[in-house]
Amino acid sequence: DLLHGLKRDLVALNLLGNFLAVFMALLIFRNVRNAIVAIVPALLGTFASLSVFVWLDYPVTVVSNVVPVLILVLALADSVHLTMHFKNDATDDPLRVRLGRTIREVSPACALTTITTAIAFGAISISDNDQLVEFSILGTTAIVLSHIVIMLAFVILAPFADNTPRGEKKGADW
């Protein structure tokens, strides 16, 4: 059955994508705590994008199958940028000040990525093809929901990041 195969492929692609995202975060940060701060918001954003299928009662199709994987890629990029900025801001300023600085300096770029991607998905809705219109609605809704989830999750998890300067050894560095 084609639908069963698509759902199985969606699960397999997302599991593989999640594994690769975790692996990439570990490679980028070489620190387990920072990798967790980067990857968890991205994974939560991806899971939020999967929930859009259920929420809007849209089936998984050959076309819509790619939405969660695309969201994972964009979510991971946003999470890595946020975490990298916060990690590198190893000043003596209070956590709240450093977190505010990261949000002010990085979140506009993340929001711009979300807005342009939502516009791109939205532009597909002018199609006469029902599957493409569903893809457009799923993609637009998923990217916006994912952005909100990523930003909230990052703010919650950022205090767990390791801001130890590179020269000092602390935490779970490799």
C-alpha positions in Angstrom: 0.0 0.0 0.0 1.4 3.3 -1.1 0.3 5.4 1.9 1.8 2.8 4.3 5.1 3.0 2.4 5.1 6.8 2.5 4.4 6.9 6.3 7.2 4.3 6.8 9.5 6.4 4.6 8.6 9.5 6.5 9.5 7.8 9.8 12.7 6.4 8.4 13.7 9.8 6.9 13.0 11.6 10.1 14.9 9.1 12.2 17.9 9.3 9.8 17.7 13.1 9.8 17.5 13.2 13.5 20.5 11.0 13.9 22.5 13.1 11.4 21.4 16.3 13.2 22.6 14.9 16.5 25.9 13.8 14.9 26.4 17.2 13.2 25.7 19.1 16.5 28.2 16.9 18.3 30.8 17.5 15.6 30.2 21.3 15.5 30.3 21.8 19.3 32.5 18.9 20.4 30.7 19.4 23.7 27.7 17.3 24.8 25.9 20.1 26.7 26.1 22.6 23.8 25.1 19.9 21.3 22.0 19.2 23.4 21.1 22.9 23.6 21.4 23.1 19.8 19.7 19.9 18.9 16.7 19.7 21.2 15.0 22.9 19.9 15.6 21.7 16.4 14.1 18.3 17.1 11.2 19.8 18.9 10.6 22.1 15.9 10.6 19.1 13.6 8.2 17.2 15.8 6.0 20.3 15.8 6.0 20.2 12.0 4.9 16.6 12.1 2.0 17.5 14.4 0.8 19.9 11.7 -0.3 16.9 9.6 -2.5 15.7 12.4 -3.7 19.1 13.4 -4.8 20.0 9.9 -5.9 16.5 9.1 -3.8 16.2 6.0 -2.5 12.9 4.7 1.1 12.1 4.1 1.7 12.3 0.4 4.7 11.9 -1.9 4.9 15.7 -2.0 4.3 16.6 1.7 6.6 13.8 2.9 9.6 16.2 2.5 8.2 19.0 4.8 9.5 17.6 8.2 12.9 16.9 6.7 13.2 20.4 5.3 12.0 21.8 8.6 14.7 19.8 10.4 17.4 21.3 8.2 16.2 24.9 8.8 15.6 24.3 12.5 19.0 22.9 13.1 20.7 25.8 11.3 18.7 28.3 13.5 19.5 26.3 16.7 23.2 26.0 15.9 23.5 29.8 15.2 21.7 30.6 18.5 23.7 28.2 20.5 27.0 29.2 18.9 26.4 32.9 19.6 25.4 32.2 23.2 28.3 29.9 23.8 30.8 32.4 22.4 29.4 35.2 24.5 31.4 34.1 27.5 31.3 37.5 29.3 30.7 38.0 32.9 27.3 39.5 32.2 24.4 37.8 33.9 22.7 35.0 32.0 19.6 37.1 31.3 21.8 39.8 29.6 23.7 37.3 27.5 20.5 35.5 26.5 18.9 38.8 25.6 21.9 39.8 23.5 21.8 36.4 21.7 18.1 36.8 21.0 18.5 40.4 19.8 21.5 39.6 17.5 20.6 36.2 16.1 16.8 35.8 16.1 16.2 38.4 13.4 18.2 36.2 11.0 16.2 33.2 12.1 13.0 35.0 11.7 14.0 36.2 8.2 14.7 32.6 7.2 11.3 31.6 8.6 9.5 34.4 6.8 11.1 33.8 3.4 10.5 30.1 3.7 6.9 30.7 4.6 6.5 33.0 1.7 8.0 30.4 -0.6 5.7 27.7 0.7 2.8 30.2 0.5 3.5 31.1 -3.1 2.9 27.4 -4.1 -0.7 27.8 -3.0 -1.6 29.6 -6.3 -1.5 26.2 -7.9 -4.6 24.4 -9.1 -3.2 21.1 -7.9 -4.8 20.1 -4.5 -1.7 18.2 -3.4 0.5 21.3 -4.0 -2.0 23.5 -2.1 -1.9 21.1 0.8 1.9 21.1 0.6 1.8 24.9 0.7 -0.4 25.0 3.7 1.5 22.3 5.6 4.9 23.9 4.8 3.8 27.5 5.7 2.2 26.4 9.0 5.0 24.0 9.9 7.8 26.5 9.4 6.1 29.2 11.5 5.2 26.7 14.3 8.7 25.3 14.2 10.2 28.8 14.6 8.1 29.5 17.6 9.0 26.2 19.2 12.7 26.6 18.5 12.9 30.1 20.0 11.0 29.0 23.1 13.0 25.8 23.6 16.3 27.7 23.1 15.4 30.2 25.8 14.6 27.4 28.2 17.7 25.3 27.4 20.3 28.1 26.9 21.2 28.3 30.6 22.6 24.7 30.3 25.1 25.7 27.5 28.7 25.5 28.4 30.2 29.0 28.1 33.7 28.0 29.3 36.3 29.8 27.1 38.1 27.5 24.7 41.4 27.4 26.6 39.8 26.0 29.8 38.6 22.4 30.2 35.2 21.9 31.8 32.2 19.8 31.2 32.0 17.0 28.7 34.4 18.3 26.0 35.9 15.7 23.7 
